[in-house]
Structure formats: C-alpha cells, structure tokens
Amino acid sequence: MPIIKAPPKQPKSVTIQARVEEAIKNQLDCYADFIGSTPSYVITEALKDLFRRDKEFKSWQDQHAGNTDEDAHTAHHA
C-alpha cells in the first residue's frame, strides 16, 4: 500500500461559453480572487448549489430521470 495516496480523480470537465454583463464578469473575477480560486470553480460551485437548492427543478428532474440530458433539455424547451 502506498504511503502517499493518489489525488482524487478530477471529474471530466467541458468548456462552455456564456455571455454575461460586464459587471457580473467583474464580480465573478473579484469573488474568485477573494476565495483564492478561479472563475470556473466559482461558476461550477454556484451551479451545484443552485441545482441542490431548487426544489422545483429537482421535482422536474425526477420526472425526466429516464431521459438523457439532451432529451430533457429538448423536452423542457419544446
């Protein structure tokens, strides 16, 4: 058994593009500096928190649990 454990495997990440108001981008950068992290980390954690807290979304997601992500996205916007 190794004395030092391997670091946890990082989840696969993808790149997204989003347009936001300049003031939001500035606040995002400031917040990332404030916590000593990156804007990507702040966005990821904020979205995780949003998805965790939104009870209506959770209910909707449970109803669409058998669908793939693309099917659920299409069904929601159809």
Buried (B, 14 or more C-beta within 10 A) or exposed (E): EEEEEEEEEEEEEEEEEEEEEEEEEEBBEEEBEEEEEEBEEBBBEEEEEEEEEEEEEEEEBEEBEEBEEEEBEEEEEE
